[in-house]
């Protein structure tokens, strides 16, 4: 066989392979199953803050993008339902206004469903329900406290256009309510039931009428034919967004603030710097989000700091009952009145009690126990401390805190002259868990 004949045969085989490949690829694509249309359920829980609003806006935008790319054969989102259980809005006004406009004029079929019971929609979220094209609520949920739209507003700004009422009335949904919500019946107790009812509903989208398709036929293994809803996808905000949302609850913000302050004092007096500094910083950071977003009563914050100061002073002086009692009362009262969020956001009593009990445990039990453990340590016995030199950490008048041998200790001085912070000291004796010190020569 000549080289020319061999080349021709190779070309023929290559051309045949290319032709077959070109025919097989379209056939495979045609046989491939097209991704099904879906319905997205977007969870909106707790007080709505900035991160929550961005999460909802992104979810709606992502769903709308699937409809714009529908010509590619990708499955599209037929409908978005916002599942609401929210007592208030604490988000930036402009950001929330953007969400309101998107819900009022959505880029794809969109509805809201308040549920399941005992879910609520108060304030701005109740008003948001009123402007949605499709509105539903499960039996047993509550809507109301229409004003203020945003927690902390003092100007009594008017509610959104389309709200059902401007009163402070709270309406409990026990069935169909004319003019309030559509499809509010036992049949809307779950999103799945609502989706079945919405099949075939006309929806006006950007001036055009769209008929919703929320169900599809199916055939079971035994040949039985039926109808089921389209595949649903649940979208929830990320862990960070949920954690920040927790900080907008008054009792949680109170807990984080007190945890940070208590651990900071605990470290300063009983353990030594840097052991729990990270925990204290994280707690204060999370706790600070509450005062940054919720209306704060400044006198209550001052009372909280004063309470912590009284408890620290009591510990420094060896446990003065009057100071400890006054400090605990101040902390407890500050937690009750720290945020002015009623009636939309209320204080959780269980969280408040837990926080007050934890503070009492740390100041009245944990800190003295740690101090006693320090003195019982074989490596730092009483004999080794006597004669040691150190430095006054706080003013001693006559009680305070000193740093000796790398640790901080409660101390007292019997000299008439007050020792100032930074003064050099010398341990003269040990009395229980308190060092008796004097000004070093």
C-alpha positions in Angstrom: 0.0 0.0 0.0 1.3 3.4 -1.0 1.7 6.3 1.4 -1.0 8.2 -0.4 -3.5 5.4 -0.1 -2.7 5.1 3.7 -3.2 8.8 4.2 -6.6 8.7 2.4 -7.7 5.8 4.6 -6.7 7.7 7.8 -8.6 10.8 6.6 -11.7 8.6 5.8 -11.6 7.0 9.2 -11.1 10.4 11.0 -14.0 11.9 9.0 -16.3 9.0 9.9 -15.5 9.3 13.5 -16.1 13.0 13.5 -19.5 12.5 11.8 -20.6 9.8 14.3 -19.4 12.0 17.2 -21.4 15.0 15.9 -24.5 12.8 15.7 -24.1 11.2 19.1 -23.6 14.4 21.1 -27.0 16.0 20.1 -28.7 12.7 20.7 -27.2 12.4 24.2 -28.2 16.0 25.0 -31.7 15.3 23.8 -31.9 12.2 25.9 -30.5 14.0 29.0 -33.1 14.9 31.6 -33.9 18.6 31.7 -33.5 19.9 35.3 -37.0 20.4 36.8 -38.5 23.7 37.6 -38.4 24.4 41.4 -40.0 26.6 44.0 -37.8 28.3 46.5 -38.8 28.8 50.2 -36.8 31.6 51.8 -36.7 31.5 55.6 -37.0 34.9 57.3 -36.8 34.5 61.0 -36.1 36.7 64.0 -35.6 40.5 64.0 -34.7 41.5 60.4 -31.3 43.2 60.4 -29.0 44.3 57.5 -27.6 40.8 56.8 -31.1 39.3 56.7 -32.2 41.9 54.2 -29.2 41.2 51.9 -29.8 37.5 52.2 -33.4 37.8 51.0 -32.5 40.2 48.2 -29.7 37.8 47.0 -32.2 34.9 47.1 -34.7 36.7 45.0 -32.1 37.9 42.5 -30.6 34.4 42.1 -34.1 33.0 41.5 -34.9 35.7 38.9 -31.6 34.9 37.1 -32.8 31.4 36.4 -35.8 32.7 34.5 -33.6 35.1 32.5 -31.4 32.1 31.5 -34.3 29.8 30.9 -33.4 29.5 27.2 -30.3 27.5 28.1 -32.4 24.5 29.2 -31.6 25.0 32.9 -34.4 24.5 35.4 -35.9 27.7 36.5 -37.5 28.9 39.7 -41.2 29.2 39.2 -42.1 30.9 42.5 -40.4 32.3 45.6 -42.2 32.2 48.9 -40.8 34.2 51.9 -41.5 32.2 55.0 -41.9 34.9 57.7 -41.6 34.6 61.5 -40.3 38.0 62.5 -41.3 40.4 65.3 -39.5 43.5 64.1 -37.2 45.3 61.6 -33.9 46.7 62.9 -32.2 47.1 59.5 -31.0 50.3 57.8 -34.1 52.2 56.6 -32.7 52.5 53.0 -31.8 48.9 52.8 -35.3 47.8 54.1 -36.9 50.2 51.6 -35.1 48.4 48.8 -36.5 45.1 50.0 -40.0 46.6 50.2 -39.8 47.8 46.6 -38.5 44.4 45.4 -41.4 42.6 47.2 -43.9 45.1 45.9 -42.7 44.8 42.3 -40.8 41.5 42.2 -38.8 40.3 39.2 -40.6 36.9 39.3 -43.7 35.5 41.0 -43.3 36.0 44.7 -45.4 35.6 47.8 -45.2 35.7 51.5 -46.4 33.2 54.0 -46.4 33.9 57.8 -46.1 30.6 59.6 -46.1 28.1 61.0 -47.9 28.9 64.2 -47.0 30.5 66.6 -45.2 32.7 64.1 -45.6 36.5 64.1 -45.2 39.4 61.7 -45.0 42.7 63.6 -44.1 46.3 62.6 -42.3 46.6 59.3 -42.6 42.9 58.6 -46.4 43.0 59.0 -46.4 45.9 56.6 -44.2 44.0 54.2 -46.8 41.2 54.1 -49.4 43.7 53.1 -47.5 44.9 49.9 -46.7 41.4 48.6 -48.5 40.3 45.4 -49.4 36.9 47.0 -50.2 36.9 50.8 -50.9 34.0 53.0 -50.8 33.1 56.7 -51.2 29.9 58.6 -53.9 29.6 61.2 -52.8 30.6 64.7 -50.2 33.3 63.6 -50.3 36.9 64.6 -50.0 40.1 62.6 -49.9 43.6 64.1 -48.0 46.2 66.1 -48.0 48.1 62.8 -45.9 51.0 64.1 -43.1 51.8 64.3 -42.1 50.4 61.0 -38.5 50.1 62.2 -37.7 49.5 65.9 -36.4 52.7 67.5 -38.2 55.2 65.3 -39.5 58.0 67.5 -41.1 60.2 64.8 -44.1 57.9 64.3 -43.4 57.7 60.6 -46.5 56.5 58.6 -46.7 52.8 57.6 -46.0 51.6 54.1 -48.6 52.2 51.5 -50.9 49.2 51.3 -50.9 48.4 55.0 -54.1 47.2 56.4 -54.2 49.2 59.6 -52.3 51.8 61.5 -53.5 50.8 64.9 -51.6 48.8 67.5 -54.1 46.0 67.3 -52.7 42.5 67.0 -54.8 40.2 64.8 -54.7 36.5 65.3 -55.4 34.5 62.1 -58.0 31.9 62.8 -59.4 31.6 59.3 -60.1 33.8 56.2 -59.8 37.5 57.1 -61.2 39.8 54.4 -58.8 42.6 53.4 -56.0 41.3 55.5 -54.5 38.2 53.9 -55.4 36.0 51.0 -55.9 32.3 51.3 -55.8 32.3 55.1 -57.5 29.0 55.9 -56.7 25.6 57.3 -55.5 24.7 53.8 -52.5 27.1 54.2 -51.2 25.5 57.4 -48.1 24.5 55.5 -46.3 25.9 52.5 -47.0 22.7 50.6 -50.7 23.1 51.0 -50.4 26.8 49.9 -48.5 25.8 46.8 -51.2 23.3 45.8 -53.8 26.1 46.1 -51.7 28.5 44.0 -51.5 26.2 41.0 -53.2 28.0 38.0 -53.4 31.4 39.8 -52.9 34.4 37.6 -50.0 36.6 38.6 -49.3 40.1 37.2 -45.6 40.4 36.6 -44.2 43.6 35.2 -47.5 44.5 33.6 -48.0 41.0 32.1 -50.3 38.2 33.4 -48.5 35.0 34.3 -50.2 31.8 35.2 -48.5 30.0 38.0 -47.6 26.3 37.6 -46.8 24.9 41.0 -47.8 21.3 40.5 -46.8 18.5 38.1 -48.3 15.1 37.3 -46.6 11.9 38.4 -47.0 8.2 38.0 -46.2 5.9 40.9 -44.5 2.6 40.6 -47.8 0.8 40.7 -49.1 2.9 37.8 -51.2 5.2 39.9 -51.4 8.7 38.5 -51.5 11.8 40.6 -50.4 15.4 41.1 -47.7 16.7 43.3 -46.1 20.1 43.9 -42.9 21.1 42.1 -39.6 20.3 43.9 -39.1 22.8 46.7 -35.8 24.2 47.8 -35.4 25.7 51.3 -32.9 28.6 51.7 -31.8 29.7 55.1 -29.3 32.4 56.0 -25.7 31.4 57.0 -24.6 30.7 60.5 -23.0 34.2 60.8 -26.2 35.9 59.8 -28.2 33.8 62.3 -25.7 34.5 65.1 -25.9 38.3 64.5 -29.6 37.9 64.5 -29.5 36.3 67.9 -27.7 39.4 69.2 -30.7 41.6 68.3 -32.7 39.8 71.0 -32.6 41.9 74.2 -31.9 38.9 76.5 -29.2 37.6 74.3 -27.5 41.0 73.9 -27.7 41.4 77.7 -26.1 37.9 78.2 -23.2 38.7 75.8 -22.5 42.1 77.4 -22.5 40.7 80.9 -20.5 37.7 79.9 -17.8 39.9 78.4 -17.7 42.2 81.3 -17.7 39.4 83.9 -15.0 37.4 82.2 -12.9 40.6 81.9 -13.2 41.3 85.6 -12.7 37.6 86.4 -9.4 37.6 84.4 -8.2 40.8 86.0 -8.7 39.8 89.6 -8.5 36.0 89.7 -6.6 34.4 86.8 -4.3 36.9 85.2 -4.4 38.7 81.8 -4.9 37.0 78.4 -6.3 33.7 79.7 -9.9 34.5 78.7 -9.3 37.8 76.9 -10.4 36.3 73.6 -13.7 35.0 75.0 -14.3 38.4 76.7 -13.6 40.3 73.4 -15.9 38.0 71.4 -18.7 38.3 73.9 -18.5 42.1 74.0 -18.3 42.2 70.2 -21.5 40.2 69.9 -23.2 42.0 72.7 -22.4 45.4 71.2 -24.5 44.6 68.1 -27.6 44.8 70.3 -27.0 48.4 71.5 -25.9 49.3 67.9 -29.3 48.2 66.4 -31.8 48.4 69.2 -32.9 51.6 71.0 -30.8 51.7 74.1 -31.6 53.3 77.5 -28.4 54.9 78.5 -29.2 55.1 82.1 -29.6 51.3 82.2 -26.2 50.8 80.5 -24.6 53.1 83.2 -26.5 51.1 85.9 -25.1 47.9 84.4 -21.5 49.2 84.5 -22.0 50.5 88.0 -23.3 47.1 89.1 -20.2 45.3 87.7 -18.1 47.9 89.5 -19.8 47.3 92.8 -19.4 43.5 92.5 -15.7 43.9 91.6 -15.2 46.2 94.6 -16.9 43.7 96.9 -14.6 41.0 95.8 -11.6 43.2 96.1 -12.6 44.0 99.7 -13.0 40.3 100.6 -16.8 40.0 100.0 -18.9 42.8 101.4 -22.5 41.7 101.5 -23.9 45.2 101.1 -21.8 45.9 98.0 -22.5 42.5 96.5 -26.3 42.9 97.0 -26.3 46.3 95.5 -24.3 45.2 92.5 -26.6 42.2 91.8 -29.7 44.4 92.0 -28.1 46.9 89.7 -27.2 44.2 87.1 -30.7 42.7 87.3 -32.6 46.0 86.9 -30.3 47.1 84.0 -31.1 43.9 82.1 -34.8 44.5 82.5 -34.7 48.0 81.1 -31.6 48.0 78.8 -33.5 48.2 75.5 -36.7 50.2 74.7 -38.1 47.8 72.1 -41.6 47.1 73.2 -44.1 46.1 72.1 -42.6 44.4 69.0 -39.5 42.9 70.6 -39.9 41.8 74.2 -37.4 40.5 76.8 -37.1 36.7 77.1 -37.4 36.1 80.9 -35.5 32.8 80.8 -32.5 34.4 79.2 -32.6 37.3 81.7 -32.8 34.9 84.7 -29.9 32.8 83.3 -27.7 35.8 82.9 -28.3 37.2 86.4 -27.7 33.7 87.9 -24.4 33.3 85.9 -23.2 36.7 87.1 -23.9 35.8 90.7 -22.1 32.5 90.3 -19.0 34.1 88.9 -18.6 36.9 91.4 -19.8 35.2 94.5 -18.5 31.6 94.0 -16.1 31.2 91.0 -13.7 34.1 91.7 -13.2 33.3 95.5 -12.7 29.6 94.6 -10.0 30.4 92.0 -8.3 32.6 94.5 -8.2 29.9 97.1 -6.9 27.4 94.6 -4.0 29.7 93.8 -3.0 29.8 97.5 -3.2 26.0 97.8 -0.8 25.5 94.9 2.3 23.6 96.0 4.5 25.6 93.7 3.4 28.9 95.2 2.9 28.2 98.9 2.6 30.8 101.7 6.3 30.6 102.7 7.4 31.4 99.1 5.2 34.4 98.9 6.4 36.1 102.1 9.2 38.5 101.2 8.4 38.5 97.5 8.4 41.8 95.8 5.8 43.0 93.3 3.7 45.9 92.2 0.3 47.4 93.1 -2.1 46.9 90.2 -4.8 49.0 91.8 -4.9 51.5 94.5 -4.8 49.9 98.0 -7.0 51.9 100.4 -6.5 49.6 102.3 -7.6 46.8 99.9 -6.7 46.2 96.3 -4.9 44.0 93.9 -1.2 43.4 93.5 1.0 41.4 91.1 3.5 39.1 92.8 5.5 36.2 91.2 3.6 36.6 87.9 0.1 36.4 89.4 -2.5 38.8 90.6 -3.7 38.6 94.2 -6.0 40.3 96.6 -4.0 42.4 99.0 -4.3 44.8 101.9 -2.0 47.2 103.6 -2.0 48.2 107.2 0.0 51.4 106.7 -1.7 54.7 107.1 -0.5 55.9 103.8 -2.5 54.6 100.7 -0.5 52.6 98.1 -1.1 53.8 94.6 -1.3 51.8 91.4 2.3 51.2 90.2 3.9 51.5 93.6 6.5 48.8 94.4 5.4 46.5 97.2 6.7 43.7 99.4 4.7 40.8 100.9 4.8 41.0 104.7 2.4 38.2 105.5 -0.5 36.0 104.2 -3.9 36.1 105.9 -6.2 33.5 104.3 -6.5 34.3 100.6 -5.2 38.0 101.1 -1.7 39.2 101.0 -0.6 41.7 103.6 1.8 44.1 101.8 3.8 47.2 102.5 5.6 49.8 100.4 8.9 48.3 99.2 12.1 50.1 100.3 
